[in-house]
């Protein structure tokens, strides 16, 4: 299984990521998930989220999760995951995930599992950045 993990403070350029996707004639499914920062956290308007991580452990945990994906869904051909660090404004992508496989069922299952487990075991913490000027939307 091809793997790519990146923790970065830079904005995620989805167009560039899609353009750089390696060609494959064996994969009929490409699942792409964008995690977007909402403008509200716990009922309060926010400007965004500030992500902090313990990078060595986060990369280690992602590798373990990728090992598990490869074991549970051996048909999965590729997993690419980008997670932002530092401040990310509301409306911006904080997580980008792509899973390629021959069929959609394993791509959806692997994607859902990977995101759930990532939130559970990867040391990435988020702090809301208070919104001071924007009125709360209904």
PAPAMAR-204723 format. One line per field, with one value per atom (N, C-alpha, C, O): residue number from 1; residue in one letter; atom name; x, y, z. Coordinates in Angstrom, 2 decimals. Layout:
<pts>
nr = NUM_...
rest = A_...
atom = CA_...
X = X_...
Y = Y_...
Z = Z_...
</pts>
This chain:
<pts>
nr = 1_1_1_1_2_2_2_2_3_3_3_3_4_4_4_4_5_5_5_5_6_6_6_6_7_7_7_7_8_8_8_8_9_9_9_9_10_10_10_10_11_11_11_11_12_12_12_12_13_13_13_13_14_14_14_14_15_15_15_15_16_16_16_16_17_17_17_17_18_18_18_18_19_19_19_19_20_20_20_20_21_21_21_21_22_22_22_22_23_23_23_23_24_24_24_24_25_25_25_25_26_26_26_26_27_27_27_27_28_28_28_28_29_29_29_29_30_30_30_30_31_31_31_31_32_32_32_32_33_33_33_33_34_34_34_34_35_35_35_35_36_36_36_36_37_37_37_37_38_38_38_38_39_39_39_39_40_40_40_40_41_41_41_41_42_42_42_42_43_43_43_43_44_44_44_44_45_45_45_45_46_46_46_46_47_47_47_47_48_48_48_48_49_49_49_49_50_50_50_50_51_51_51_51_52_52_52_52_53_53_53_53_54_54_54_54_55_55_55_55_56_56_56_56_57_57_57_57_58_58_58_58_59_59_59_59_60_60_60_60_61_61_61_61_62_62_62_62_63_63_63_63_64_64_64_64_65_65_65_65_66_66_66_66_67_67_67_67_68_68_68_68_69_69_69_69_70_70_70_70_71_71_71_71_72_72_72_72_73_73_73_73_74_74_74_74_75_75_75_75_76_76_76_76_77_77_77_77_78_78_78_78_79_79_79_79_80_80_80_80_81_81_81_81_82_82_82_82_83_83_83_83_84_84_84_84_85_85_85_85_86_86_86_86_87_87_87_87_88_88_88_88_89_89_89_89_90_90_90_90_91_91_91_91_92_92_92_92_93_93_93_93_94_94_94_94_95_95_95_95_96_96_96_96_97_97_97_97_98_98_98_98_99_99_99_99_100_100_100_100_101_101_101_101_102_102_102_102_103_103_103_103_104_104_104_104_105_105_105_105_106_106_106_106_107_107_107_107_108_108_108_108_109_109_109_109_110_110_110_110_111_111_111_111_112_112_112_112_113_113_113_113_114_114_114_114_115_115_115_115_116_116_116_116_117_117_117_117_118_118_118_118_119_119_119_119_120_120_120_120_121_121_121_121_122_122_122_122_123_123_123_123_124_124_124_124_125_125_125_125_126_126_126_126_127_127_127_127_128_128_128_128_129_129_129_129_130_130_130_130_131_131_131_131_132_132_132_132_133_133_133_133_134_134_134_134_135_135_135_135_136_136_136_136_137_137_137_137_138_138_138_138
rest = X_X_X_X_X_X_X_X_X_X_X_X_X_X_X_X_X_X_X_X_X_X_X_X_X_X_X_X_X_X_X_X_X_X_X_X_X_X_X_X_X_X_X_X_X_X_X_X_X_X_X_X_X_X_X_X_X_X_X_X_X_X_X_X_X_X_X_X_X_X_X_X_X_X_X_X_X_X_X_X_X_X_X_X_X_X_X_X_X_X_X_X_X_X_X_X_X_X_X_X_X_X_X_X_X_X_X_X_X_X_X_X_X_X_X_X_X_X_X_X_X_X_X_X_X_X_X_X_X_X_X_X_X_X_X_X_X_X_X_X_X_X_X_X_X_X_X_X_X_X_X_X_X_X_X_X_X_X_X_X_X_X_X_X_X_X_X_X_X_X_X_X_X_X_X_X_X_X_X_X_X_X_X_X_X_X_X_X_X_X_X_X_X_X_X_X_X_X_X_X_X_X_X_X_X_X_X_X_X_X_X_X_X_X_X_X_X_X_X_X_X_X_X_X_X_X_X_X_X_X_X_X_X_X_X_X_X_X_X_X_X_X_X_X_X_X_X_X_X_X_X_X_X_X_X_X_X_X_X_X_X_X_X_X_X_X_X_X_X_X_X_X_X_X_X_X_X_X_X_X_X_X_X_X_X_X_X_X_X_X_X_X_X_X_X_X_X_X_X_X_X_X_X_X_X_X_X_X_X_X_X_X_X_X_X_X_X_X_X_X_X_X_X_X_X_X_X_X_X_X_X_X_X_X_X_X_X_X_X_X_X_X_X_X_X_X_X_X_X_X_X_X_X_X_X_X_X_X_X_X_X_X_X_X_X_X_X_X_X_X_X_X_X_X_X_X_X_X_X_X_X_X_X_X_X_X_X_X_X_X_X_X_X_X_X_X_X_X_X_X_X_X_X_X_X_X_X_X_X_X_X_X_X_X_X_X_X_X_X_X_X_X_X_X_X_X_X_X_X_X_X_X_X_X_X_X_X_X_X_X_X_X_X_X_X_X_X_X_X_X_X_X_X_X_X_X_X_X_X_X_X_X_X_X_X_X_X_X_X_X_X_X_X_X_X_X_X_X_X_X_X_X_X_X_X_X_X_X_X_X_X_X_X_X_X_X_X_X_X_X_X_X_X_X_X_X_X_X_X_X_X_X_X_X_X_X_X_X_X_X_X_X_X_X_X_X_X_X_X_X_X_X_X_X_X_X_X_X_X_X_X_X_X_X_X_X_X_X_X_X_X_X
atom = N_CA_C_O_N_CA_C_O_N_CA_C_O_N_CA_C_O_N_CA_C_O_N_CA_C_O_N_CA_C_O_N_CA_C_O_N_CA_C_O_N_CA_C_O_N_CA_C_O_N_CA_C_O_N_CA_C_O_N_CA_C_O_N_CA_C_O_N_CA_C_O_N_CA_C_O_N_CA_C_O_N_CA_C_O_N_CA_C_O_N_CA_C_O_N_CA_C_O_N_CA_C_O_N_CA_C_O_N_CA_C_O_N_CA_C_O_N_CA_C_O_N_CA_C_O_N_CA_C_O_N_CA_C_O_N_CA_C_O_N_CA_C_O_N_CA_C_O_N_CA_C_O_N_CA_C_O_N_CA_C_O_N_CA_C_O_N_CA_C_O_N_CA_C_O_N_CA_C_O_N_CA_C_O_N_CA_C_O_N_CA_C_O_N_CA_C_O_N_CA_C_O_N_CA_C_O_N_CA_C_O_N_CA_C_O_N_CA_C_O_N_CA_C_O_N_CA_C_O_N_CA_C_O_N_CA_C_O_N_CA_C_O_N_CA_C_O_N_CA_C_O_N_CA_C_O_N_CA_C_O_N_CA_C_O_N_CA_C_O_N_CA_C_O_N_CA_C_O_N_CA_C_O_N_CA_C_O_N_CA_C_O_N_CA_C_O_N_CA_C_O_N_CA_C_O_N_CA_C_O_N_CA_C_O_N_CA_C_O_N_CA_C_O_N_CA_C_O_N_CA_C_O_N_CA_C_O_N_CA_C_O_N_CA_C_O_N_CA_C_O_N_CA_C_O_N_CA_C_O_N_CA_C_O_N_CA_C_O_N_CA_C_O_N_CA_C_O_N_CA_C_O_N_CA_C_O_N_CA_C_O_N_CA_C_O_N_CA_C_O_N_CA_C_O_N_CA_C_O_N_CA_C_O_N_CA_C_O_N_CA_C_O_N_CA_C_O_N_CA_C_O_N_CA_C_O_N_CA_C_O_N_CA_C_O_N_CA_C_O_N_CA_C_O_N_CA_C_O_N_CA_C_O_N_CA_C_O_N_CA_C_O_N_CA_C_O_N_CA_C_O_N_CA_C_O_N_CA_C_O_N_CA_C_O_N_CA_C_O_N_CA_C_O_N_CA_C_O_N_CA_C_O_N_CA_C_O_N_CA_C_O_N_CA_C_O_N_CA_C_O_N_CA_C_O_N_CA_C_O_N_CA_C_O_N_CA_C_O_N_CA_C_O_N_CA_C_O_N_CA_C_O_N_CA_C_O_N_CA_C_O_N_CA_C_O_N_CA_C_O_N_CA_C_O_N_CA_C_O_N_CA_C_O_N_CA_C_O_N_CA_C_O_N_CA_C_O_N_CA_C_O_N_CA_C_O_N_CA_C_O
X = 0.85_0.00_0.90_1.84_0.59_1.31_0.80_-0.40_1.72_1.38_2.01_3.12_1.25_1.79_1.13_-0.10_1.94_1.42_2.22_3.44_1.51_2.17_1.46_0.24_2.24_1.75_2.38_3.60_1.54_2.07_1.29_0.09_1.98_1.34_0.81_0.05_1.20_0.79_-0.65_-1.12_-1.33_-2.68_-2.64_-1.64_-3.71_-3.81_-4.33_-5.40_-3.57_-3.93_-4.50_-3.77_-5.81_-6.44_-6.25_-6.05_-6.30_-6.12_-4.75_-4.63_-3.72_-2.38_-2.29_-1.64_-2.93_-2.91_-3.59_-3.10_-4.70_-5.39_-4.55_-4.45_-3.95_-3.07_-1.89_-1.46_-1.38_-0.19_-0.53_0.37_-1.81_-2.21_-1.60_-1.76_-0.90_-0.34_-1.45_-2.50_-1.21_-2.19_-2.33_-1.36_-3.54_-3.79_-4.98_-6.04_-4.80_-5.92_-6.62_-7.65_-6.06_-6.64_-7.58_-8.19_-7.69_-8.53_-9.76_-9.66_-10.92_-12.17_-12.78_-13.81_-12.17_-12.70_-11.59_-10.50_-11.89_-11.01_-11.89_-12.74_-11.69_-12.44_-11.60_-10.45_-12.19_-11.51_-12.40_-13.59_-11.78_-12.50_-11.76_-10.54_-12.52_-12.00_-12.61_-13.83_-11.79_-12.27_-12.14_-11.03_-13.26_-13.30_-13.54_-14.38_-12.80_-12.99_-14.31_-14.52_-15.19_-16.46_-16.23_-15.22_-17.15_-17.05_-17.68_-17.94_-17.94_-18.56_-18.01_-17.81_-17.77_-17.29_-18.01_-17.95_-18.69_-19.43_-20.42_-20.59_-21.06_-22.07_-21.55_-22.34_-20.24_-19.66_-18.99_-18.35_-19.16_-18.50_-16.99_-16.51_-16.25_-14.78_-14.20_-14.85_-12.98_-12.27_-11.62_-11.34_-11.38_-10.72_-10.24_-10.63_-9.38_-8.79_-7.27_-6.71_-6.63_-5.18_-4.81_-5.10_-4.15_-3.79_-2.36_-1.44_-2.20_-0.89_-0.69_-1.64_0.53_0.80_2.17_3.08_2.29_3.60_4.02_3.70_4.74_5.00_5.58_5.04_6.64_7.19_6.15_6.04_5.39_4.39_3.22_2.69_2.83_1.74_2.12_1.32_3.33_3.76_3.82_3.45_4.30_4.34_2.93_2.70_1.99_0.62_-0.03_-0.76_0.22_-0.32_0.23_-0.52_1.52_2.08_1.40_1.11_1.16_0.45_-0.96_-1.43_-1.64_-2.99_-2.94_-3.80_-1.95_-1.82_-1.53_-2.04_-0.72_-0.48_-1.81_-2.06_-2.65_-3.94_-4.85_-5.56_-4.85_-5.66_-5.19_-6.01_-3.89_-3.33_-3.71_-3.97_-3.75_-4.12_-5.62_-6.03_-6.44_-7.90_-8.51_-9.47_-7.94_-8.45_-7.29_-6.79_-6.84_-5.67_-5.87_-4.90_-7.11_-7.37_-7.02_-6.82_-6.94_-6.64_-5.25_-4.27_-5.19_-3.95_-3.12_-1.89_-3.80_-3.08_-3.85_-5.07_-3.09_-3.65_-2.75_-1.54_-3.37_-2.64_-3.42_-4.63_-2.70_-3.33_-2.48_-1.28_-3.13_-2.48_-3.26_-4.49_-2.56_-3.22_-2.49_-1.26_-3.26_-2.69_-2.26_-2.80_-1.28_-0.85_-0.88_-0.86_-0.91_-0.96_-2.36_-3.32_-2.48_-3.81_-4.41_-3.73_-5.68_-6.44_-7.75_-8.53_-8.00_-9.19_-10.46_-10.42_-11.57_-12.87_-13.08_-12.79_-13.58_-13.80_-12.65_-12.81_-11.49_-10.34_-10.29_-10.86_-9.59_-9.41_-8.30_-7.20_-8.62_-7.62_-7.14_-6.05_-7.94_-7.61_-8.02_-9.14_-7.10_-7.40_-6.98_-5.84_-7.90_-7.64_-8.06_-9.13_-7.21_-7.54_-7.23_-6.14_-8.20_-8.01_-8.41_-9.50_-7.50_-7.78_-7.87_-7.07_-8.87_-9.03_-9.79_-10.37_-9.78_-10.51_-12.02_-12.68_-12.56_-14.02_-14.32_-13.49_-15.52_-15.88_-16.09_-15.80_-16.57_-16.91_-15.71_-15.82_-14.57_-13.40_-12.85_-12.30_-12.97_-12.50_-13.32_-12.75_-14.65_-15.50_-15.24_-15.11_-15.16_-14.95_-13.59_-13.50_-12.56_-11.22_-11.15_-10.52_-11.78_-11.77_-12.46_-11.94_-13.64_-14.38_-13.59_-13.46_-13.06_-12.28_-11.05_-10.75_-10.32_-9.08_-9.33_-8.59_-10.36_-10.64_-11.05_-10.59_-11.92_-12.33_-11.14_-11.00_-10.27_-9.11_-8.09_-7.46_-7.92_-7.01_-7.40_-6.56_-8.69_-9.17_-8.94_-8.76_-8.94_-8.80_-7.34_-7.07_-6.40_-5.05_-3.92_-2.82_-4.16_-3.07_-3.02_-4.03_-1.83_-1.72_-1.74_-0.71_-2.95_-3.20_-4.32_-5.41_-4.04_-5.01_-5.43_-4.64_-6.68_-7.17_-7.68_-8.32_-7.37_-7.87_-8.64_-8.13_-9.86_-10.62_-9.94_-9.42_-9.96_-9.47_-10.72_-11.54_-10.87_-12.10_-12.37_-11.46_-13.64_-14.11_-14.54_-15.36_-14.02_-14.37_-15.24_-15.98_-15.17_-15.88_-17.04_-17.94_-17.05_-18.07_-19.33_-19.24_-20.51_-21.75_-22.03_-21.67_-22.64_-22.99_-24.09_-25.08_-23.90_-24.90_-25.86_-25.49_-27.10_-28.11_-28.19_-28.98
Y = -1.17_0.00_1.24_1.35_2.17_3.44_4.31_4.35_5.02_5.86_7.23_7.39_8.22_9.57_10.28_10.36_10.79_11.55_12.85_12.86_13.94_15.23_16.03_16.20_16.52_17.47_18.80_18.92_19.81_21.05_22.27_22.18_23.38_24.64_25.33_26.30_24.84_25.45_25.08_24.00_25.99_25.64_24.41_24.16_23.66_22.44_22.83_23.42_22.49_22.80_21.53_20.72_21.39_20.17_19.98_18.86_21.05_20.94_20.36_19.48_20.84_20.32_18.84_18.04_18.50_17.10_16.18_15.08_16.62_15.79_15.68_14.60_16.79_16.75_15.80_15.15_15.72_14.91_13.45_12.66_13.09_11.71_10.78_11.01_9.74_8.79_8.09_7.76_7.87_7.19_5.73_5.11_5.21_3.82_3.32_3.95_2.18_1.59_0.52_-0.01_0.20_-0.84_-0.33_-1.13_0.97_1.54_2.19_3.15_1.65_2.21_3.18_3.79_3.32_4.22_5.11_4.64_6.40_7.36_8.13_8.93_7.90_8.60_9.79_9.62_10.98_12.19_12.81_13.02_13.10_13.73_15.01_15.02_16.08_17.36_17.65_17.74_17.81_18.26_19.78_20.31_20.46_21.92_22.47_21.94_23.50_24.13_24.91_25.78_24.57_25.29_26.61_26.79_27.54_28.84_28.86_29.92_27.68_27.58_26.36_25.30_26.54_25.44_25.53_26.56_24.47_24.43_25.60_26.16_25.94_26.99_28.41_29.35_28.58_29.93_30.14_29.23_31.34_31.68_31.71_32.21_31.16_31.17_31.64_31.55_32.14_32.56_31.37_31.42_30.31_29.12_28.24_28.42_27.31_26.40_26.47_26.65_26.34_26.29_24.84_24.36_24.16_22.75_22.63_23.24_21.83_21.55_20.04_19.28_19.61_18.18_17.86_18.70_16.64_16.09_15.29_14.11_15.96_15.45_14.02_13.20_13.69_12.33_11.26_10.25_11.48_10.49_10.47_9.41_11.64_11.69_10.89_10.10_11.09_10.34_8.85_8.03_8.49_7.08_6.48_5.38_7.21_6.70_6.60_5.64_7.57_7.48_6.25_5.57_5.96_4.77_3.50_2.58_3.45_2.29_2.19_1.09_3.32_3.30_2.85_2.09_3.32_2.89_1.38_0.70_0.87_-0.58_-1.32_-2.34_-0.81_-1.45_-1.37_-2.34_-0.26_-0.16_-1.22_-1.92_-1.33_-2.31_-3.73_-4.57_-4.02_-5.35_-5.62_-6.70_-4.64_-4.82_-4.75_-5.45_-3.90_-3.70_-3.85_-2.86_-5.10_-5.30_-4.82_-4.65_-4.60_-4.10_-2.62_-2.15_-1.88_-0.45_-0.29_-0.87_0.51_0.72_1.87_1.83_2.90_4.11_4.89_4.97_5.47_6.39_7.62_7.52_8.79_10.06_10.90_11.06_11.43_12.20_13.42_13.32_14.58_15.85_16.43_16.53_16.82_17.47_18.77_18.80_19.84_21.15_21.20_20.51_22.04_22.38_23.90_24.60_24.40_25.83_26.37_25.60_27.68_28.28_27.96_28.06_27.59_27.32_28.08_27.85_28.97_29.83_29.02_28.02_29.47_28.88_28.93_29.93_27.83_27.71_27.07_26.69_26.93_26.31_24.81_24.35_24.08_22.64_22.40_22.92_21.59_21.22_19.78_19.41_18.98_17.57_17.22_17.51_16.61_16.12_14.66_14.32_13.81_12.37_11.84_12.18_11.02_10.33_8.85_8.47_8.02_6.56_6.03_6.30_5.26_4.64_3.13_2.51_2.56_1.11_0.65_1.47_-0.66_-1.14_-0.89_-0.67_-0.92_-0.78_0.23_0.48_0.81_1.88_1.39_2.13_0.17_-0.29_-0.22_0.29_-0.74_-0.72_0.70_1.03_1.54_2.93_3.67_4.34_3.54_4.20_3.65_4.41_2.32_1.71_2.11_2.47_2.05_2.41_3.89_4.25_4.75_6.17_6.51_7.28_5.94_6.19_5.69_6.40_4.48_3.91_4.75_5.05_5.15_5.89_7.23_7.59_7.95_9.24_9.04_9.78_8.06_7.80_7.45_7.97_6.57_6.15_7.28_7.42_8.07_9.20_10.13_10.56_10.44_11.34_10.73_11.44_9.40_8.72_8.60_8.74_8.34_7.97_8.91_8.84_9.76_10.62_11.89_12.57_12.22_13.40_14.72_15.36_15.09_16.39_17.02_16.45_18.20_18.89_20.16_20.79_20.55_21.79_22.73_22.31_24.02_25.06_26.06_26.53_26.38_27.38_28.75_29.12_29.48_30.87_31.75_31.70_32.55_33.32_34.25_34.84_34.36_35.30_36.56_36.50_37.68_38.92_39.84_40.65_39.75_40.71_40.14_40.89_38.87_38.30_37.98_37.33_38.41_38.04_36.55_35.99_35.94_34.53_34.29_35.02_33.26_32.93_31.88_31.04_31.95_30.97_29.85_28.93
Z = 0.00_0.00_0.00_0.79_-0.89_-0.92_0.21_0.49_0.87_2.03_1.88_1.37_2.35_2.41_3.58_3.65_4.49_5.63_5.69_5.54_5.92_6.06_7.14_7.10_8.10_9.09_8.71_8.64_8.46_7.92_8.42_8.68_8.54_8.88_7.62_7.71_6.46_5.19_4.83_5.17_4.13_3.64_2.74_2.07_2.74_1.94_0.55_0.43_-0.48_-1.86_-2.51_-3.07_-2.41_-2.90_-4.40_-4.86_-5.16_-6.61_-6.93_-7.79_-6.25_-6.46_-6.05_-6.72_-4.94_-4.49_-5.50_-5.77_-6.05_-7.05_-8.32_-8.91_-8.73_-9.92_-9.73_-10.68_-8.51_-8.26_-7.96_-7.68_-8.00_-7.72_-8.77_-9.97_-8.32_-9.28_-10.05_-9.50_-11.32_-12.16_-11.72_-11.28_-11.85_-11.51_-12.31_-12.33_-12.98_-13.71_-12.88_-13.30_-11.71_-10.87_-9.79_-9.08_-9.67_-8.61_-9.22_-9.98_-8.88_-9.34_-8.36_-8.65_-7.19_-6.17_-5.63_-5.30_-5.56_-4.90_-3.94_-4.36_-2.67_-1.63_-1.18_-0.78_-1.23_-0.75_0.31_0.11_1.46_2.56_2.94_3.09_3.08_3.56_4.91_5.02_5.93_7.23_7.27_7.21_7.35_7.29_8.70_9.43_9.08_10.39_10.37_9.52_11.30_11.44_12.15_12.84_11.99_12.64_14.01_14.57_14.55_15.87_16.60_16.02_17.88_18.73_20.06_20.74_20.43_21.70_21.82_22.90_20.71_20.72_20.64_20.61_20.59_20.53_19.17_18.64_18.61_17.36_17.58_18.60_16.61_16.69_15.36_14.32_15.43_14.22_13.53_12.33_14.28_13.75_14.88_16.03_14.54_15.52_15.42_14.34_16.56_16.62_16.96_18.06_16.02_16.20_16.70_16.17_17.74_18.31_18.25_18.43_18.01_17.94_18.53_18.55_19.00_19.34_18.11_17.99_17.20_15.85_15.81_15.08_16.56_16.45_16.80_16.11_17.86_18.25_17.27_16.96_16.76_15.78_14.54_14.05_14.03_12.84_13.12_12.27_14.30_14.70_14.73_14.22_15.33_15.43_14.05_13.78_13.19_11.83_11.11_10.41_11.27_10.64_11.16_10.39_12.46_13.03_12.46_12.15_12.31_11.73_10.27_9.83_9.53_8.14_8.06_7.18_9.00_9.07_9.26_8.62_10.14_10.41_9.20_8.90_8.50_7.26_6.27_5.68_6.10_5.16_5.55_4.68_6.84_7.32_7.19_6.75_7.57_7.56_6.17_5.87_5.32_3.95_2.97_2.43_2.73_1.88_0.44_-0.29_0.04_-1.31_-1.46_-2.58_-0.35_-0.42_-1.03_-0.56_-2.09_-2.84_-2.28_-2.31_-1.75_-1.37_-0.32_-0.36_0.63_1.62_1.64_1.84_1.42_1.56_2.57_2.46_3.56_4.61_4.91_5.13_4.93_5.27_6.44_6.38_7.50_8.64_8.93_9.02_9.07_9.37_10.84_11.69_11.09_12.44_12.55_11.54_13.78_13.97_13.72_13.70_13.54_13.37_12.00_10.97_12.01_10.78_10.90_11.83_9.96_10.01_9.72_9.00_10.27_9.97_8.46_7.80_7.92_6.48_5.73_4.57_6.38_5.73_6.04_7.03_5.18_5.38_6.40_6.27_7.42_8.41_8.21_8.67_7.53_7.28_5.86_5.44_5.12_3.77_3.73_4.07_3.31_3.26_1.90_1.39_1.33_0.08_0.25_0.68_-0.10_-0.09_-1.45_-1.95_-2.05_-3.35_-3.18_-2.47_-3.84_-3.79_-5.04_-5.75_-5.30_-6.47_-6.39_-7.40_-5.17_-4.99_-3.90_-3.03_-3.94_-3.01_-1.58_-0.63_-1.39_-0.04_0.91_2.02_0.48_1.37_1.51_2.56_0.49_0.61_1.67_2.53_1.61_2.61_4.01_4.96_4.13_5.44_6.02_7.19_5.21_5.68_6.06_7.05_5.28_5.57_6.88_7.69_7.07_8.32_9.52_10.52_9.42_10.52_10.81_11.97_9.75_9.93_10.63_11.54_10.23_10.87_12.32_13.20_12.59_13.97_14.85_15.96_14.37_15.15_15.28_16.33_14.24_14.30_15.44_16.23_15.52_16.58_17.97_18.95_18.02_19.31_19.76_20.95_18.84_19.27_18.83_19.38_17.86_17.38_18.22_18.40_18.76_19.63_18.84_18.61_18.43_17.82_18.63_18.76_19.17_20.02_19.33_18.62_19.54_18.95_20.04_21.00_19.84_20.73_19.89_18.87_20.30_19.55_19.66_20.72_18.57_18.55_18.60_17.69_19.64_19.81_18.64_18.06_18.33_17.30_18.01_18.93_17.60_18.30_17.47_18.03_16.14_15.31_14.52_14.13_14.29_13.40_14.18_15.22_13.71_14.40_14.21_13.18_15.16_15.13_14.11_14.07_13.28_12.25_12.78_13.59_12.33_12.75_11.77_11.95
</pts>
